Amino acid sequence: MPARFKQIIAILCCVILQGPNPAYAANEELDASKMPAASMNERVLNIPGDNERPVVLQLTVLTPNGPGPFPLVVMNHGSDGQKKPRDNPRYHLTFSAYYFLSRGYAVALPMMRGFAGSGGQLEHHGCDFISTAINNAKDIRAVIQYMTAQPYIDGQRIVVAGQSFGGFNTLALGTLNVPNVKGLINFAGGLKESDCASSEQSMAVAAAYDGAHTSIPSIWFYGSNDKVFSESTWRTAYAEYTAAGGAAKLVAYGDFMEDSHNLLGFPEGLAIWGAKVDTFLTQLGLPSQLVHPEYLPIPAPPPTRYAAIEDVDAVPLMNDQERQQYRAFLTQPMPRVFFYR
């Protein structure tokens, strides 16, 4: 597993050389598992879901230090299609949470019913993606109702966001007109159902429904090399949403690493979406300033430009055997360290 900042340390020169980022399959927890050193005051709770369909939901709550009240963001998880919903891990390792903590928000990360520690079962409605998303959105609404009853939450300032399956559910939440939800943030949102042969068309139909039934502004982030949802799929969904009356801004940021579906899994993604979300929050009259930098990764230092890391001849080695050892070192996976004395 790659370190957040890949380094080679040459002891003789006391120089840090930055290595390239290796390619990994989409997995939001890859680099995000290196959590901030600062306390996130994590609480794992069991709370009631939609009261029309009783269930207990597992909820992770993260807050900055201090008593609050904090503005609230509800961040909704995606789904690892290679695992059963129950086997998906509890959602809490994501740079989206670290970003919002750095802006002074409390972060609520619910598990949808049937996922991880939440009760019930994931509900399937075939190609009726609208019903699937609305049912999930009702559970998200229950999370908001629970959180806004807490004394450390400012219930007047709420944002709802989500990644992949969670982004799809976030857009559906907009149709429920939950009080004081000011904005929606969709990171590569979408849905695929194994029992639906026309998932792309069903996504477009659901997007049109969402756009016609919400007045909450949203911002959408999609990349060109998304291995889950093709560019034509998400562009069609966006076109249907806005044509139906939805107020949305699309940030189409091109390729990201090997899979743009994993934008939230690496600190490099922050340079793409962080400033855009700052602007979006500012336009909504919500906090967007960096007040807790301890929750964000330390930026990598600029390159020295002294020599390329692969330039064996630039390393002060003594003989051909040591040069060969260094060449072998360059083939090793990250993280790696080369000692010479």
C-alpha positions as CSV (number, residue, x, y, z in Angstrom):
1,M,0.0,0.0,0.0
2,P,1.5,3.4,-1.0
3,A,2.5,5.9,1.6
4,R,0.9,9.4,1.3
5,F,4.2,10.9,0.5
6,K,6.5,8.5,-1.4
7,Q,10.1,9.2,-0.4
8,I,13.6,8.0,-1.0
9,I,16.1,9.0,1.6
10,A,19.8,9.1,0.6
11,I,21.6,9.3,3.9
12,L,24.8,10.5,2.4
13,C,23.3,13.7,1.0
14,C,20.3,14.0,3.4
15,V,18.1,14.7,0.4
16,I,14.4,13.7,-0.1
17,L,13.5,12.9,-3.6
18,Q,9.9,12.7,-4.6
19,G,8.8,9.5,-6.4
20,P,5.8,9.1,-8.7
21,N,2.4,7.8,-7.6
22,P,1.8,4.2,-8.5
23,A,-1.5,3.1,-10.1
24,Y,-4.1,1.4,-8.0
25,A,-7.6,0.2,-8.6
26,A,-10.5,2.3,-7.3
27,N,-10.6,2.1,-3.5
28,E,-11.4,5.2,-1.5
29,E,-9.5,4.0,1.6
30,L,-6.1,3.5,-0.1
31,D,-4.4,6.7,1.0
32,A,-7.3,8.0,3.1
33,S,-6.5,5.2,5.6
34,K,-3.6,7.4,6.8
35,M,-5.8,9.4,9.1
36,P,-5.0,12.9,10.3
37,A,-2.9,13.0,13.5
38,A,-5.3,15.4,15.0
39,S,-8.2,13.9,17.0
40,M,-11.5,13.7,15.0
41,N,-13.5,12.9,18.2
42,E,-15.0,9.9,16.5
43,R,-18.2,8.4,17.8
44,V,-19.9,5.3,16.4
45,L,-23.6,5.3,17.1
46,N,-26.7,3.3,16.4
47,I,-29.6,5.5,15.5
48,P,-33.2,5.0,14.0
49,G,-33.6,5.2,10.3
50,D,-36.8,6.1,8.4
51,N,-39.7,5.7,10.8
52,E,-41.9,4.3,8.1
53,R,-39.6,1.4,7.6
54,P,-38.0,0.9,11.1
55,V,-34.3,0.0,11.1
56,V,-31.2,0.8,13.1
57,L,-28.5,2.6,11.2
58,Q,-24.8,2.6,12.0
59,L,-23.6,6.2,12.1
60,T,-20.0,7.6,12.5
61,V,-19.8,11.2,13.7
62,L,-16.5,13.2,13.5
63,T,-16.1,16.7,14.9
64,P,-13.3,19.2,15.3
65,N,-12.2,20.0,18.8
66,G,-14.5,22.4,20.7
67,P,-18.1,22.5,21.9
68,G,-19.7,23.7,18.7
69,P,-22.3,24.2,17.5
70,F,-20.9,23.0,14.2
71,P,-22.4,23.2,10.7
72,L,-23.3,19.7,9.5
73,V,-22.3,17.7,6.5
74,V,-23.7,14.3,5.9
75,M,-21.3,12.3,3.7
76,N,-22.8,9.2,2.0
77,H,-20.8,6.1,1.1
78,G,-20.3,4.2,-2.1
79,S,-20.5,0.5,-2.5
80,D,-17.8,-2.1,-3.3
81,G,-19.5,-4.2,-5.9
82,Q,-17.1,-7.1,-5.3
83,K,-18.5,-7.5,-1.7
84,K,-21.9,-8.2,-0.2
85,P,-23.3,-5.0,1.3
86,R,-22.9,-6.4,4.8
87,D,-19.2,-7.0,4.1
88,N,-18.5,-3.4,3.2
89,P,-16.4,-1.6,5.8
90,R,-17.7,1.1,8.0
91,Y,-17.3,4.4,6.1
92,H,-15.0,6.9,7.8
93,L,-11.7,6.9,5.9
94,T,-12.2,9.6,3.2
95,F,-10.5,12.9,2.3
96,S,-14.0,14.4,2.0
97,A,-14.4,14.0,5.8
98,Y,-11.0,15.5,6.5
99,Y,-11.7,18.4,4.2
100,F,-14.9,19.3,6.0
101,L,-13.3,18.9,9.4
102,S,-10.7,21.4,8.3
103,R,-13.5,23.9,7.5
104,G,-15.0,23.5,10.9
105,Y,-17.9,21.1,10.1
106,A,-19.2,18.1,12.0
107,V,-19.3,15.1,9.7
108,A,-21.9,12.4,9.8
109,L,-21.2,9.2,7.8
110,P,-24.2,6.9,7.9
111,M,-24.2,3.3,6.6
112,M,-27.2,2.6,4.4
113,R,-29.5,-0.3,5.6
114,G,-27.9,-3.6,4.9
115,F,-24.4,-2.2,4.8
116,A,-21.7,-2.8,7.5
117,G,-23.3,-2.5,10.9
118,S,-26.7,-1.1,9.8
119,G,-29.7,-3.3,10.1
120,G,-32.2,-4.3,7.5
121,Q,-31.4,-5.2,3.9
122,L,-30.4,-3.2,0.8
123,E,-33.7,-2.8,-1.1
124,H,-33.7,-3.6,-4.8
125,H,-36.3,-2.2,-7.2
126,G,-34.9,-3.5,-10.5
127,C,-34.7,-0.7,-13.1
128,D,-36.8,1.6,-10.9
129,F,-33.8,3.6,-9.7
130,I,-36.1,6.3,-8.5
131,S,-37.6,4.1,-5.8
132,T,-34.2,2.7,-4.8
133,A,-32.7,6.2,-4.3
134,I,-35.8,7.7,-2.5
135,N,-35.9,4.9,0.0
136,N,-32.2,5.5,0.8
137,A,-32.8,9.2,0.9
138,K,-35.5,8.7,3.6
139,D,-32.8,7.1,5.8
140,I,-30.5,10.0,5.1
141,R,-33.3,12.3,6.2
142,A,-33.6,10.4,9.4
143,V,-29.9,10.9,10.0
144,I,-30.3,14.7,9.5
145,Q,-33.2,14.7,11.9
146,Y,-31.2,12.9,14.6
147,M,-28.1,15.1,14.1
148,T,-29.9,18.4,14.2
149,A,-31.4,17.5,17.6
150,Q,-27.9,17.3,19.1
151,P,-26.7,20.4,21.0
152,Y,-23.3,20.5,19.2
153,I,-24.9,20.8,15.7
154,D,-26.0,24.0,14.0
155,G,-29.2,22.7,12.4
156,Q,-29.5,25.8,10.2
157,R,-26.5,25.0,8.1
158,I,-26.5,21.6,6.4
159,V,-24.8,20.1,3.4
160,V,-25.3,16.6,2.0
161,A,-22.7,15.0,-0.1
162,G,-21.9,11.5,-1.4
163,Q,-19.5,9.3,-3.4
164,S,-20.8,7.0,-6.2
165,F,-23.9,5.1,-4.8
166,G,-23.8,7.8,-2.1
167,G,-23.8,10.6,-4.6
168,F,-26.8,9.1,-6.3
169,N,-28.6,8.9,-3.0
170,T,-27.6,12.5,-2.2
171,L,-29.3,13.8,-5.3
172,A,-32.5,11.9,-4.3
173,L,-32.3,13.5,-0.9
174,G,-32.8,16.8,-2.6
175,T,-36.3,15.8,-3.7
176,L,-37.5,15.4,0.0
177,N,-37.1,19.2,0.7
178,V,-35.5,18.6,4.1
179,P,-35.3,21.9,6.0
180,N,-32.0,23.8,6.1
181,V,-30.2,21.6,3.6
182,K,-28.4,24.3,1.7
183,G,-26.4,22.4,-0.9
184,L,-25.7,18.9,-2.5
185,I,-22.3,17.6,-3.5
186,N,-22.2,14.7,-5.9
187,F,-18.8,12.9,-6.4
188,A,-19.1,10.5,-9.3
189,G,-22.7,9.5,-8.3
190,G,-24.6,6.7,-10.0
191,L,-26.1,3.3,-9.6
192,K,-25.8,0.0,-11.4
193,E,-28.1,-2.9,-10.6
194,S,-27.3,-6.5,-11.6
195,D,-31.0,-7.1,-12.2
196,C,-31.4,-4.2,-14.6
197,A,-30.2,-4.5,-18.2
198,S,-30.6,-0.7,-18.8
199,S,-28.8,0.9,-15.9
200,E,-27.6,3.9,-17.9
201,Q,-31.1,4.7,-19.1
202,S,-32.5,4.2,-15.6
203,M,-29.8,6.6,-14.2
204,A,-30.9,9.2,-16.7
205,V,-34.6,8.8,-15.8
206,A,-33.8,9.1,-12.1
207,A,-31.7,12.2,-12.7
208,A,-34.6,13.8,-14.6
209,Y,-36.9,13.1,-11.7
210,D,-34.4,14.5,-9.1
211,G,-33.9,17.6,-11.2
212,A,-37.6,18.2,-11.5
213,H,-38.3,17.8,-7.8
214,T,-35.5,19.7,-6.0
215,S,-34.7,23.4,-5.6
216,I,-31.4,22.8,-3.8
217,P,-28.3,23.8,-5.7
218,S,-25.7,21.1,-6.4
219,I,-22.2,20.6,-7.7
220,W,-21.2,17.4,-9.6
221,F,-17.7,16.0,-10.0
222,Y,-16.9,13.5,-12.7
223,G,-13.7,12.4,-14.5
224,S,-13.1,11.0,-17.9
225,N,-11.4,7.7,-16.9
226,D,-14.1,6.6,-14.5
227,K,-14.1,2.8,-14.5
228,V,-17.6,2.6,-13.1
229,F,-19.6,5.2,-15.0
230,S,-18.7,6.1,-18.5
231,E,-18.4,9.8,-19.6
232,S,-21.5,9.4,-21.8
233,T,-23.4,8.0,-18.8
234,W,-22.8,10.9,-16.4
235,R,-23.0,13.6,-19.1
236,T,-26.4,12.3,-20.1
237,A,-27.5,12.2,-16.4
238,Y,-26.4,15.8,-15.9
239,A,-28.2,16.9,-19.0
240,E,-31.4,15.3,-17.9
241,Y,-31.1,16.7,-14.4
242,T,-30.6,20.3,-15.6
243,A,-33.1,20.1,-18.4
244,A,-35.7,19.1,-15.9
245,G,-35.0,22.2,-13.8
246,G,-32.2,21.1,-11.4
247,A,-29.7,23.8,-10.5
248,A,-26.3,22.1,-10.9
249,K,-22.8,22.9,-11.8
250,L,-20.7,20.2,-13.5
251,V,-17.0,19.9,-12.8
252,A,-15.6,17.6,-15.5
253,Y,-12.0,17.3,-14.6
254,G,-10.6,14.8,-17.1
255,D,-8.4,11.9,-16.1
256,F,-7.4,11.3,-12.5
257,M,-4.7,8.7,-11.9
258,E,-5.9,5.3,-13.1
259,D,-9.5,5.7,-12.2
260,S,-11.3,9.0,-11.6
261,H,-14.0,7.2,-9.7
262,N,-11.6,7.3,-6.7
263,L,-11.1,11.0,-6.6
264,L,-11.7,11.1,-2.9
265,G,-9.2,8.4,-2.1
266,F,-5.9,10.3,-2.6
267,P,-4.7,13.7,-1.3
268,E,-3.9,14.7,-4.9
269,G,-7.6,14.8,-5.5
270,L,-8.0,17.8,-3.1
271,A,-6.3,20.0,-5.7
272,I,-9.1,19.2,-8.1
273,W,-12.2,19.5,-5.9
274,G,-11.2,21.4,-2.7
275,A,-11.2,24.9,-4.2
276,K,-14.4,24.2,-6.2
277,V,-16.2,23.1,-3.0
278,D,-14.9,26.2,-1.2
279,T,-16.4,28.4,-3.9
280,F,-19.7,26.5,-3.8
281,L,-20.0,26.8,0.0
282,T,-19.2,30.5,-0.1
283,Q,-22.0,31.0,-2.7
284,L,-24.3,29.3,-0.3
285,G,-23.3,31.5,2.6
286,L,-21.7,28.6,4.4
287,P,-18.2,28.3,6.0
288,S,-15.5,27.6,3.5
289,Q,-12.3,28.9,5.2
290,L,-9.5,26.7,6.4
291,V,-9.7,26.9,10.2
292,H,-8.2,23.5,11.2
293,P,-5.2,22.7,8.9
294,E,-4.2,19.8,11.1
295,Y,-6.9,17.7,9.3
296,L,-5.3,18.0,5.9
297,P,-2.2,16.3,4.5
298,I,1.0,18.4,4.5
299,P,1.7,19.4,1.0
300,A,4.7,17.7,-0.6
301,P,7.7,20.0,-1.0
302,P,8.5,21.3,-4.5
303,P,11.0,19.2,-6.5
304,T,14.6,20.2,-6.2
305,R,15.3,19.8,-9.9
306,Y,18.9,18.7,-9.0
307,A,18.6,15.3,-10.7
308,A,16.0,12.8,-11.8
309,I,15.4,9.9,-9.3
310,E,16.2,7.4,-12.1
311,D,19.6,9.1,-12.9
312,V,21.9,6.4,-11.5
313,D,25.0,8.3,-12.5
314,A,24.0,11.4,-10.5
315,V,24.0,9.3,-7.2
316,P,27.5,9.5,-5.5
317,L,28.1,5.7,-5.6
318,M,31.6,4.1,-5.5
319,N,31.5,1.2,-7.9
320,D,29.4,-0.8,-10.4
321,Q,28.1,-3.2,-7.7
322,E,26.6,-0.3,-5.7
323,R,25.1,1.2,-8.9
324,Q,23.5,-2.1,-9.6
325,Q,22.0,-2.2,-6.1
326,Y,20.5,1.2,-6.7
327,R,19.0,0.1,-10.0
328,A,17.4,-2.8,-8.2
329,F,16.1,-0.5,-5.5
330,L,14.3,1.6,-8.2
331,T,12.3,-1.4,-9.2
332,Q,10.9,-2.0,-5.6
333,P,7.4,-0.9,-4.7
334,M,6.6,2.1,-2.6
335,P,7.4,3.0,0.2
336,R,11.2,2.3,-0.2
337,V,14.4,3.6,1.4
338,F,18.0,3.4,0.1
339,F,20.8,3.7,2.6
340,Y,24.3,4.4,1.5
341,R,27.3,5.1,3.6
